[in-house]
Structures are given as structure tokens and as C-alpha cells.
């Protein structure tokens, strides 16, 4: 007998009641219905009209208003400290002052946030939903103060209350919702979407511990939990918005009364997704968008009362603990099968909850399903959210009863996919048995998608059987694997790379068959960008003010191309002097941070050479540290007279290695071991210092980036999709040493090659060189061989600890071309040394580079996405 498919429970407990009977004075029945999650645009007018004028007047009279003056700020802050935090004048420390300040600003944001959501619902415009597994937001208070234009008000108010604003800002934990460039890009995009007034929501996971907090113990990376959620005034728990998420179980198929085949997913385990909302303010606009994060909890509740009463205390909370692990950690270590299952669980949990929310919001509009892509655009930030494609197809065919072709047309017109890698090994795959076990219905749908796609391909290319296996979503390996990137391409209407070289490479390498199938128009490029509000105005306020003084205001923060007018001042002596003083002050600040965190004293007069990013072999921190060892050996061999001519240098590293990535951890260990030897060598003194800054995050980047003289973006050509840290460094007046890779190429085109130090092989030569390493002769660069000798003679501790790193280059094919590029790298650093001696010319290069960085704004990116991929319009607030 046919049974009704299981339905998820509504995401709100509010009853939906229709208005009936008379309304007005003297009638005690409820005058209107109210819901937690609001109404569709069509219903709002009816509901508004049903609310008696007296109630509306009372509400208007007492509606909250944001502070604008110092006195009102102080009043709000003190009120929160005394009533929300239950503190007083006598026990209000810096943390309490931070909390009170944040709550005062949060209240102000919430007022605009509510109005923005109401305005967007009422306008019923198309919305963009940005799905990203990472959102590396950084600190929220400073960003909020700058975006609403009230930082000076807060500074003065806090001074009256006995606090320095700088001390208050540093009390905030970084939100541990990301790791590297992928998450920071998503955060910049949210800022730009709000600043440009686009109706947009971000969807992510609310990690309790983030990726991990990094500590360096005896030179090794040690991972510990990052307890960042102790007090988070920027999130709003929506306990009324919960979604049932199903795992495991089985599929039952039957024919309904109309003879249609129906699939029902039954049994298994249910986990609840609970929504937490974070307001995202735009710069100098009332638009405040939403970032919704999902947290996991057991559907059965906190614990099993029967088991508890029976004395089974551990198993009574097992369901809750198992459920909570889903949103506990970003990228659980997947070296074990259980880790792989948890990762896939995490991805489906977040995609399913987000899709349910998006579909629920659309259904309130009462529009036909065919108009779904006209109301909704969903962007997949890399392959992590690819299951959203399958989930939307499942919702449409299984729950909403659409036929396959109509549903698939809706799906493919809704999704866009951003690819972030050209490395085939970095393209996500999941084993078929794992997907079958965890998501049985989704595997069936994936097979159906694949079959329909392959039939289309076969019709178009009837004599190319090999192409079918190359483009199949299912890889015929042992075990069979689901290729998520292929599923993302097939299920999206646009696929974009994130730099011109990257977009060209994916079309000619990993996705070339798909270009043949779909044509080149499906593939496009949107070069990454950064938000100048955080990465210039917030991170480097003195430089921002100096630029504003020459450009007649801060308009460049919303139109970065205005920076080009700075070139008029490149020969202005006073301007250059102030520019140099600001850079020096930033270096003094970083030197103090280095002393506080590592105990090593560095000279701000030295050249600061910085590489901070995720630790990975393709990013080649190993090339950098091997170059540092070469510099150290060269200094040791110099006479006292020769040393006097050398420019002193501080080599600064930072970044985290994935917990299961042993080689990356070895690189961190080598950097710290070299630093230990070099920093204690009295012969070398200030001529060379090597620093590793632990637990690199957004807040530390805001101190590090403005202090750079040169930054290293030295990935093997053709491996870095784009990079955005290179943009941050140049925007803050630092120069680059880099390969012709990712966005370095476009930065070079904008600022011209006289203002960047390029080295190394080109992307088109990489494959030939790798082939020669493996099948021809492979000779190690003589200078690099000396570096290896120094490592192997225990100069930097036990050589056995670094043998794998040396062997990867010398004996195992040198996949990342460290030896091939070493000579070019060393010679280019000699050019850097020489150029740095002429400070007047160096500052001119610095100013010119900043002046030409107008293209690399995330505002420009978002406008390109909006026009060429999402087809959405801004919705400015009424004046």
C-alpha cells in the first residue's frame, strides 16, 4: 500500500491561521497571525492591514533607534554592561567593556538588519545564496564600527569610560569559521554584497572549534581546540528554526494512483540543524545582509532519559555527542574512513539544511516552480557544496512531484560553480559505497544524472567511447568514486575560475572534455578581489587617511579605481616621506608583536620578507626556507667588510598545516629549526632573522600585511588558482616576489613588471620538466645541493627529521620544481636586496603599485558575478 512520503517538520513552531470574522475594538480574538520566519511578499500587505492602528502606533512609538552620538553610545554600552552582563563600574574589565561595546553596536546593526530583510522580502527580487564551507570573517567589532561610520564616536566614548579602543578591539576572538583564502574570499564577498546593496544570504556551518588553534612546541605544530564561542555577541540563535536532516536508511519505490514511480527515503538517523544568524553590515549603507550558520544537535534531545535512569550514563548522551560532531570541526582529518564519513555527513547536513531554507522561502511567494531560477541564484564556492545540486533535484522530484526533466532544468539554471584548483588530486571524490551507505537516495539520483548526461554525450560524440569514461561522474576505479567537480559542472549553468591563467588552465587541462561538450560559453573567469574596507581602511588606518587626504575623501573605499590619482604624488617629497614613516610605524608594530609572541627581537630597519598562507607543498614554503638557509650559509662565508654592504632581512612565516599532512608539518618544523639556529648566531646578528608566527589568522594578518616590504607568492607555476594575499600585500604598499602564477600575472599587467620581482619556470613548461625528472636526467641545482648538505650534517638539528623533505626534491621527482626554480629564486632575491638599498626608488615603486591596484576589489568581482552569472540587481535602501 502506498504511504505518504516522510516530510520534514516545518522550520517554525508558529501556527498558521487564516483571518476569520470581524476585527476591531471589542473583539478579543487574535487580530492577525504572526510567524517566526515571516511572510511572503504577497501576504505582507494583508497582514499589515489587519493590525489595528492603535497597536501599530504603540509599536512605532517605541521602536528601537540606533545611537549616533557619543553620549548615546556611552548610555547603551553602560546599560549593557550593567544589565546584560551584570557588571558594574567597579568590576568592568576590558573584556566586559568589549562585550558592552559589541552589544551596543550589535543592537544598532540589528535595527538595519531587520529593515533590510523586510525590504528584500517586500521587493521580492531575485536573491543570491552563497554556499561556502568556510567564512573567514575575522573580528566583527572593528568592521562594524568602520562600516557604520561610528569608530570615532566609540573611541571618544570608551575614553570617557576609561578604556583605549585598541585594547577593546583585541579582546575579540577571531571567528574560527575558515582556514585559508577560500574562506577569506567568501568573507570579502559578503562584505561587498552588502556594501553594493545586493539581496544576499551566506550559508555555512557553525564550527564549535574551527579548524584548530595552532601552537608550536619544540618546533612542531601542535593542534588544540579553538574555543572561540565563549562569548559571541554577533550571532543570534534561532532555536525556532530547525530542520530534520536524514542519514542512512533505505529507499522504497512504489507506483502512485496515477501510475507514477515514487521513491521514498525511509529509516536511518535524523539529526537536527539549528540556525544561527550573523548580521553582515555594508559600508556606508543601511543594507545589512544575513549569514546563516547551521549547528547540529540530536533530534532525540539532549539525552535518553530511559538509559540515564537505567544507569547507562555514557550511552544516554551518545546520540547528542554523535550529532554534535558534525558541526564541531572544520575539515575533520580524513585519513581514516570514519573521518571521510564525517566530512561527507558535514557537507550533506549543511547543503540539505540550506536548501530546505531556500525552498521554504521561495514557497512563501506562491510562485510556480518554473520561476525558481528567476528568484534564486545559488553559488557553490568550490566542490564542497556540490550535494546541493542533488538535494534540490531530490526535493523537486520526490517531495514536490515534478517530473525529472522539468526539475533538472530548474536545478541547472539555479546553480553556478566556482572552481578553486587546477590540481587534479585536489578535486573532491567520494567512494560510491560511502555515498550508498550514508545517502542512498542521492546515489540513485547521481547515477540517473550521470546516465542522462552520458546519453547526451554519446549522441553528440558517437565514436568517442573513451570520452564517456573520462567525463563520467562515476570513476570506474576500485572502489568506484563520485567525482564531485564533474557533478558540479553538469549541474550548473556557469563554471568560473578565479584568475585568467587559472580559467584558461581548467579549460585546457582538467575540464577540457567538458568545454568540447558544452562549448566555451559555459566557462568564464572572475578574477578574485579583496575588500578595501578591511584590507586598507581597517588594517592600515594611517595609510588610508594619507590616501584620503590626497584624493579628497574616502570614496576610493567604494571605487578602488580612484587610487590611480595617487600617481600624481609619486615625486612629492613630503608625501613620500609620510608614506615611508607609515610603513616604518607598521614594521615597529609587527616587531613588537614578534617580540611579544616569540621572544625574538628584530630590527624594523631590516627588510621584512613575509610568506603567510596555508602551508602546502605547492605554495612552496620549502623553497623559501631552503633559500633562507642559502642566505645564512652565504652570510657565514662572508668577510666582515662584505657583511656591512648586505641589507639586513627578517624572514617571516605563518600558516597552518592540515593535521594529516605530514610533509607540510615537516616544513613548519624545518622553518622553526632554522630559526632557532640563525636567531642565536652572533656572527649573523641582525643581518638575518627567521620567525614563524603561530596560529595565523585574519587579525594577525591585519598586523602583518601592512608591515611587509616584500611578500612571497612563489607557488609552482600553474598550481595556484588565484591567491588573494598577494592583492592585500600590494594594496598596503608591499612589493611581491613571485612566479607567473594565479593572480600574480594580472597584478603584473596592472602595476607593470618594473614593480614586481618575477622568477621561475612558466606554467606551459611544468609538465615537460616533470616528465624529464621522472624519465630523463634530474640534476639538483649546485647551490641547493649545498643547502641539503648543511641540513644533512645536522646543522639544524637531527637530519633524519627532514629526510623526506630533501628526498621529495632530490630523489622522488621534485614534483613542485623546487630545484628547477632555485637558481632563479636566489638571483631574484639578490635583485630585491639591491633595489631595497635605494629607498627613494623603492618608495616610488610602492606608491605606484598601490595606485594601480584598483582592479582587485571584491566589489568589482561581485558586479561581474551579478551581471554574467547570477543576473541579479541591487536593492538600495530608500533615503
SVG drawing of the C-alpha trace seen along z (x, -y; Angstrom):
<svg xmlns="http://www.w3.org/2000/svg" viewBox="-17 -68 104 70">
<polyline fill="none" stroke="black" stroke-width="0.4" points="0.0,0.0 1.2,-3.5 2.3,-5.5 2.8,-9.3 6.5,-10.3 8.1,-11.4 8.0,-15.2 10.5,-17.3 8.8,-19.2 8.2,-22.9 11.1,-25.2 8.9,-27.2 6.6,-26.4 4.3,-29.3 0.7,-28.3 -0.5,-29.4 -4.1,-30.6 -6.3,-32.3 -8.0,-35.6 -11.7,-35.0 -14.6,-37.1 -14.7,-40.7 -11.8,-42.7 -11.7,-45.9 -12.4,-47.2 -14.5,-44.9 -13.3,-41.7 -10.9,-39.7 -9.9,-37.1 -6.4,-37.4 -6.5,-40.2 -3.7,-38.9 -1.3,-36.0 2.4,-36.3 5.1,-33.8 8.7,-33.5 10.1,-33.3 7.9,-36.0 5.6,-36.1 5.9,-36.1 5.7,-39.5 2.1,-39.0 0.9,-38.3 2.6,-41.3 0.1,-43.9 -2.9,-41.8 -1.3,-41.2 -0.3,-44.8 -3.8,-45.9 -5.2,-43.5 -3.2,-45.0 -5.3,-47.7 -3.9,-51.2 -3.5,-51.5 -1.2,-48.6 0.8,-49.9 1.1,-53.4 2.4,-51.9 4.9,-49.8 6.1,-52.8 6.4,-55.0 8.7,-52.6 10.6,-51.0 14.3,-50.8 16.6,-53.5 20.4,-53.3 22.7,-55.7 24.6,-58.3 26.2,-60.5 29.0,-59.8 26.5,-60.3 24.0,-57.8 26.9,-55.3 28.0,-55.6 24.4,-55.2 23.9,-52.0 27.3,-50.5 26.9,-51.1 23.3,-49.8 24.5,-46.5 27.5,-46.2 25.2,-46.7 22.1,-44.8 23.1,-42.3 26.4,-41.4 25.5,-42.2 28.8,-44.1 29.3,-47.5 31.8,-50.4 34.0,-48.5 34.4,-45.2 34.2,-46.2 37.4,-45.0 38.5,-45.2 36.6,-42.1 33.4,-43.4 33.9,-46.8 34.4,-44.9 31.2,-42.9 29.2,-46.1 30.6,-47.9 29.8,-45.0 26.3,-44.7 25.7,-48.4 26.9,-48.1 25.0,-44.8 21.8,-46.5 22.4,-49.2 23.1,-46.6 20.0,-44.6 17.7,-47.5 19.1,-47.9 19.2,-44.1 15.5,-43.7 14.6,-46.6 16.9,-45.1 15.2,-41.7 11.7,-43.2 12.7,-45.4 14.1,-42.5 11.1,-40.3 8.7,-43.1 10.5,-43.8 10.5,-40.1 13.7,-40.5 16.0,-37.6 18.4,-36.7 21.9,-35.2 22.7,-32.5 26.4,-31.9 27.2,-28.4 30.7,-28.1 32.1,-25.6 34.4,-28.4 33.8,-32.1 37.0,-33.5 35.4,-36.6 38.0,-37.9 36.9,-40.3 33.5,-41.8 33.5,-44.8 36.1,-46.9 34.5,-46.1 31.0,-47.1 32.3,-50.4 34.0,-51.3 31.1,-50.2 28.5,-52.3 31.0,-55.2 31.0,-55.5 34.5,-54.4 35.5,-57.9 32.3,-58.1 33.2,-54.8 36.8,-55.9 35.7,-59.0 33.0,-57.3 35.3,-54.5 37.9,-57.1 35.3,-58.7 34.7,-55.3 38.4,-54.8 39.4,-52.5 41.5,-52.6 39.7,-51.4 42.7,-49.4 42.7,-47.4 39.0,-46.7 39.2,-45.6 41.9,-43.0 39.6,-41.3 37.6,-39.7 38.3,-36.1 38.5,-35.6 35.5,-33.7 37.0,-30.2 34.9,-29.5 37.6,-29.1 41.2,-28.3 42.6,-30.0 41.9,-32.0 38.7,-30.2 37.1,-31.4 38.6,-34.9 37.3,-35.3 33.8,-34.3 34.0,-36.9 35.1,-39.7 32.3,-38.7 29.7,-39.1 31.1,-42.5 30.8,-43.6 27.4,-42.1 26.1,-44.2 28.0,-47.3 26.6,-47.1 23.1,-46.5 22.5,-43.1 19.9,-40.9 22.1,-38.0 22.5,-35.4 25.5,-33.3 25.1,-29.8 27.8,-27.9 28.5,-25.7 28.8,-27.0 32.0,-25.2 32.4,-25.0 36.2,-24.7 37.0,-25.9 39.9,-24.1 42.2,-24.2 44.4,-26.6 48.0,-26.1 50.8,-26.1 54.4,-25.5 56.0,-23.1 59.7,-22.2 59.4,-23.4 56.5,-21.2 52.9,-22.2 50.5,-21.0 46.7,-21.3 44.5,-22.2 40.7,-23.1 40.0,-26.7 37.3,-27.7 36.2,-30.8 32.5,-30.7 32.9,-31.5 31.0,-34.8 29.9,-35.7 27.6,-38.8 27.4,-38.7 25.3,-35.6 21.6,-35.1 20.4,-31.6 17.2,-30.7 16.1,-27.8 12.7,-28.0 14.3,-27.3 15.3,-23.7 15.4,-21.3 15.4,-17.5 18.3,-16.1 18.2,-12.4 21.2,-10.0 21.5,-6.2 18.2,-4.3 16.8,-2.7 14.7,-3.5 11.2,-2.2 9.7,-2.6 6.1,-2.3 3.6,-3.5 1.1,-6.1 -2.5,-6.2 -1.5,-8.0 1.0,-5.2 3.9,-7.5 7.0,-5.9 7.6,-7.3 10.7,-6.9 10.6,-7.3 13.7,-7.6 12.9,-5.8 14.6,-4.8 18.1,-5.7 19.1,-8.5 17.7,-12.1 19.9,-15.0 18.6,-18.5 20.1,-21.5 19.6,-24.7 20.1,-28.1 22.4,-30.8 22.3,-34.2 25.1,-36.7 24.4,-40.3 26.7,-41.4 26.8,-45.2 27.5,-47.1 29.9,-50.0 28.1,-53.4 24.7,-51.8 21.8,-50.7 21.8,-47.3 22.7,-44.6 22.6,-41.1 22.5,-37.7 25.0,-34.9 23.1,-31.8 25.2,-29.1 23.9,-25.6 24.7,-23.8 24.0,-20.1 22.1,-18.5 20.4,-15.2 16.8,-15.1 16.1,-12.9 17.1,-15.7 20.0,-16.2 20.0,-12.7 18.0,-9.4 16.1,-9.6 15.3,-5.9 19.0,-4.9 20.0,-7.5 17.5,-6.1 18.9,-2.6 22.4,-3.8 23.7,-3.8 25.1,-7.3 27.6,-7.3 25.2,-5.9 22.4,-8.2 24.3,-11.1 25.8,-9.2 23.2,-10.4 23.8,-14.0 27.6,-13.6 27.5,-11.9 25.2,-14.6 27.3,-17.5 30.5,-16.2 29.0,-17.1 29.5,-20.8 32.4,-20.6 35.5,-20.9 36.3,-22.4 37.7,-19.6 37.9,-16.7 41.0,-14.6 40.0,-12.2 43.0,-9.9 40.6,-7.4 37.3,-6.1 35.4,-7.5 36.8,-10.9 35.8,-10.6 32.2,-9.7 32.1,-12.7 33.3,-15.1 30.6,-13.8 28.0,-14.0 29.0,-17.6 28.7,-18.6 25.2,-17.0 24.0,-18.3 24.8,-21.9 23.6,-21.6 20.3,-20.0 19.5,-22.5 20.4,-25.4 18.3,-24.1 15.3,-23.5 15.6,-27.1 15.9,-28.5 12.9,-26.3 10.8,-27.3 11.4,-31.0 10.6,-30.6 7.3,-28.7 6.1,-31.7 6.0,-33.7 3.3,-31.2 5.0,-31.3 5.2,-28.5 8.3,-26.2 9.3,-27.3 10.1,-30.8 12.5,-29.3 15.7,-30.3 14.3,-33.8 14.0,-34.2 17.0,-32.2 20.7,-32.0 22.9,-29.7 26.7,-29.9 28.9,-26.9 32.2,-28.1 34.4,-25.1 33.1,-21.5 32.2,-21.2 28.5,-22.2 28.0,-20.1 25.5,-17.8 23.1,-20.8 22.6,-20.1 21.5,-16.5 19.4,-17.6 17.5,-20.2 16.7,-17.6 15.6,-15.2 13.3,-17.9 11.7,-18.7 11.1,-15.1 10.5,-13.3 8.8,-15.9 7.3,-18.3 6.3,-15.8 7.9,-17.5 9.0,-15.3 12.7,-14.7 13.3,-17.0 11.4,-20.0 13.2,-19.6 16.7,-19.2 16.1,-22.4 15.3,-24.3 18.4,-22.9 20.9,-23.7 19.5,-27.2 19.9,-27.9 23.5,-26.9 26.8,-28.4 30.1,-26.7 33.4,-28.4 36.4,-26.2 39.4,-26.9 42.0,-24.4 43.9,-23.2 45.4,-20.2 43.6,-17.0 44.3,-15.4 42.6,-18.4 39.3,-17.7 36.9,-16.1 35.9,-12.5 33.7,-10.2 33.6,-6.5 30.4,-5.0 30.0,-2.6 30.3,-5.5 27.6,-7.6 25.4,-4.5 25.7,-3.9 25.1,-7.5 22.9,-8.9 21.2,-6.0 18.6,-8.2 21.3,-10.7 23.4,-8.0 20.4,-6.8 19.9,-10.4 23.6,-10.8 23.5,-7.7 20.4,-9.0 22.0,-12.4 25.1,-10.6 23.2,-8.3 21.2,-11.2 24.4,-13.2 26.4,-10.3 23.5,-9.5 23.6,-13.1 27.4,-12.9 27.1,-9.7 24.6,-11.2 26.9,-14.1 30.2,-12.1 29.1,-8.6 32.6,-7.4 34.4,-8.6 33.8,-5.8 36.8,-6.9 35.3,-10.3 32.4,-8.7 34.7,-7.2 36.7,-10.5 33.6,-12.7 31.5,-10.2 30.6,-11.4 31.3,-7.8 35.0,-6.9 35.4,-3.2 38.1,-2.6 38.3,-0.2 36.2,-1.3 34.1,-3.4 34.3,-7.1 31.9,-10.0 33.7,-12.9 32.2,-16.0 33.7,-18.6 32.1,-16.8 28.8,-16.8 29.2,-20.5 29.9,-21.3 27.0,-19.2 24.6,-20.7 25.5,-24.3 24.8,-26.8 28.1,-28.6 31.6,-27.5 34.2,-30.1 37.8,-30.2 39.3,-32.8 42.2,-34.3 42.8,-34.5 45.6,-31.9 43.5,-29.5 40.4,-29.8 42.4,-29.1 44.2,-26.1 41.0,-24.5 39.6,-24.7 42.7,-23.2 43.5,-20.6 41.2,-19.1 37.9,-20.2 38.8,-20.2 36.3,-17.5 33.5,-19.5 34.5,-22.5 34.1,-20.3 30.7,-19.1 29.2,-22.4 31.2,-24.9 33.4,-27.7 30.5,-30.0 29.7,-27.9 33.2,-28.6 34.1,-32.1 36.6,-33.9 36.1,-36.2 39.4,-37.3 39.3,-37.4 39.4,-40.6 39.6,-41.8 37.5,-44.3 39.5,-47.6 37.4,-48.4 39.1,-45.7 42.4,-45.4 43.3,-49.0 41.0,-51.2 40.8,-48.8 44.2,-47.1 46.2,-50.2 44.2,-53.3 47.1,-55.8 47.8,-54.9 44.0,-55.1 43.9,-58.6 47.0,-59.7 45.5,-58.5 42.1,-60.2 44.0,-63.5 45.3,-63.4 42.2,-62.1 39.8,-64.4 37.9,-61.8 37.3,-58.1 35.4,-57.5 38.2,-55.2 37.0,-52.6 33.9,-52.0 35.5,-52.8 39.1,-51.5 40.0,-52.7 40.2,-56.2 43.6,-55.2 45.1,-55.8 45.2,-59.5 48.0,-58.7 50.5,-58.5 50.4,-62.3 52.2,-62.4 54.9,-59.8 57.6,-62.6 56.1,-64.6 58.9,-64.6 56.6,-65.3 54.1,-62.6 56.9,-60.0 58.3,-60.9 55.0,-60.3 54.4,-57.1 57.8,-55.8 57.1,-56.8 53.7,-54.9 55.5,-51.8 58.1,-52.1 55.5,-52.5 53.7,-49.4 57.0,-47.5 57.6,-48.7 54.2,-47.4 54.9,-44.0 58.4,-43.8 56.7,-44.4 54.2,-41.6 57.1,-39.3 58.9,-40.1 55.7,-39.5 54.9,-36.2 58.3,-34.6 60.7,-36.5 62.9,-37.3 63.9,-40.9 64.0,-42.1 65.1,-45.4 62.3,-47.4 65.1,-48.9 65.6,-45.4 63.8,-44.3 60.7,-42.4 60.2,-39.4 56.9,-37.7 55.1,-34.5 51.9,-33.9 49.3,-31.4 48.2,-27.8 51.3,-25.5 51.3,-23.3 54.0,-21.9 52.5,-23.7 52.7,-27.0 56.4,-26.2 57.3,-27.4 60.0,-24.8 61.6,-26.8 61.5,-29.9 63.2,-28.2 65.8,-26.5 66.5,-30.0 66.9,-31.3 69.4,-28.6 71.3,-29.5 71.4,-33.2 72.6,-32.1 75.4,-30.0 76.4,-32.9 76.5,-35.3 78.6,-32.9 81.1,-32.7 81.4,-36.5 84.1,-38.7 83.2,-41.5 83.5,-44.1 81.2,-42.2 78.6,-41.9 78.5,-45.6 77.2,-46.0 74.4,-43.5 70.8,-44.6 69.5,-43.1 66.5,-40.9 63.7,-39.3 62.1,-36.3 58.6,-35.8 56.5,-32.8 53.0,-31.9 50.2,-29.4 48.7,-26.1 49.3,-22.6 46.3,-20.2 46.5,-17.8 47.0,-14.8 49.5,-16.5 52.8,-15.2 55.1,-16.9 53.6,-20.3 54.2,-19.8 57.8,-18.9 58.2,-22.2 57.0,-24.0 59.5,-22.0 62.4,-23.0 61.4,-26.7 61.4,-26.7 64.7,-24.6 66.4,-27.0 65.1,-30.0 66.4,-28.5 70.0,-28.3 70.0,-31.5 68.5,-33.8 71.0,-32.6 74.1,-33.1 76.0,-36.1 78.1,-36.2 74.9,-36.9 73.2,-39.2 70.5,-41.5 71.6,-40.5 69.1,-37.6 66.3,-36.6 63.8,-33.8 60.4,-34.0 57.4,-31.6 54.3,-33.3 51.9,-30.7 48.1,-30.5 48.0,-32.8 44.5,-34.3 42.8,-37.4 43.6,-39.6 47.3,-38.7 47.2,-39.3 45.9,-42.9 49.2,-43.4 51.5,-41.5 50.3,-42.7 50.8,-46.5 54.4,-45.8 55.7,-43.9 58.5,-45.2 58.4,-42.1 55.9,-39.2 56.4,-35.8 53.8,-34.2 56.0,-31.5 53.8,-28.6 54.8,-26.3 53.5,-27.9 50.1,-26.6 49.1,-25.4 47.7,-28.5 44.3,-29.3 44.4,-32.9 45.6,-33.9 44.3,-37.0 47.0,-37.6 49.2,-38.9 46.5,-41.6 46.4,-42.5 50.2,-43.0 50.4,-45.2 47.4,-47.3 49.3,-48.0 52.4,-49.2 54.5,-46.0 56.2,-44.6 56.0,-41.0 58.5,-38.3 56.5,-35.6 56.1,-33.2 54.0,-33.7 51.0,-32.0 47.5,-32.8 46.6,-36.5 50.4,-37.4 50.1,-37.6 47.2,-40.1 48.8,-42.1 51.9,-42.4 49.8,-43.5 48.2,-46.3 51.3,-47.5 53.8,-46.6 56.8,-44.3 59.2,-47.0 57.2,-46.9 57.2,-43.1 60.1,-40.6 59.1,-37.6 61.2,-34.4 60.9,-30.7 59.5,-28.5 56.2,-29.2 53.1,-27.0 53.4,-25.7 56.9,-24.2 55.9,-22.4 54.7,-19.1 57.8,-18.7 60.1,-19.4 58.2,-16.8 58.4,-14.3 62.2,-14.9 62.6,-14.4 60.9,-11.0 62.2,-9.7 65.3,-11.6 68.2,-13.1 67.5,-15.1 70.4,-17.2 70.0,-19.2 71.0,-22.9 74.5,-23.2 73.5,-25.9 70.6,-23.8 72.9,-20.7 75.0,-22.8 71.8,-23.6 70.9,-19.9 74.5,-19.1 74.0,-21.6 70.7,-20.0 72.2,-16.5 75.2,-17.5 72.8,-18.2 73.3,-22.0 69.6,-22.5 69.1,-19.5 68.5,-15.8 68.8,-15.5 66.6,-12.4 63.6,-14.7 64.0,-16.4 65.0,-13.5 61.6,-13.1 61.6,-16.8 65.0,-16.5 64.2,-13.3 61.0,-14.7 63.2,-17.2 66.3,-15.2 65.2,-11.6 61.4,-11.5 60.9,-13.6 60.7,-17.1 57.1,-17.4 56.9,-21.1 60.1,-22.1 62.0,-23.4 65.4,-22.6 64.4,-23.9 63.4,-27.3 66.1,-27.6 68.8,-29.4 66.3,-31.9 64.8,-32.4 68.2,-33.2 69.2,-35.6 65.9,-37.4 66.3,-37.8 69.7,-39.4 67.8,-41.9 65.5,-42.6 68.4,-43.3 69.9,-45.7 66.6,-47.5 65.9,-47.9 69.1,-49.9 67.7,-52.7 64.9,-53.7 63.7,-56.6 63.2,-54.4 61.6,-51.6 59.0,-54.0 58.2,-55.2 57.6,-51.6 55.4,-51.1 53.2,-54.2 52.9,-53.3 51.9,-49.8 49.1,-50.9 47.9,-53.5 47.4,-50.7 45.6,-48.2 42.0,-49.5 41.1,-46.4 41.5,-44.0 38.4,-45.0 35.9,-42.4 33.2,-45.0 34.3,-44.6 34.2,-40.8 30.6,-40.9 29.5,-43.1 30.9,-40.7 29.2,-37.7 25.9,-39.7 25.9,-40.6 27.4,-37.5 26.4,-34.6 23.6,-35.5 21.5,-38.0 20.6,-40.0 20.0,-43.7 21.0,-45.8 18.2,-46.9 19.4,-50.2 17.6,-51.3 15.3,-54.3 16.9,-57.5"/>
</svg>
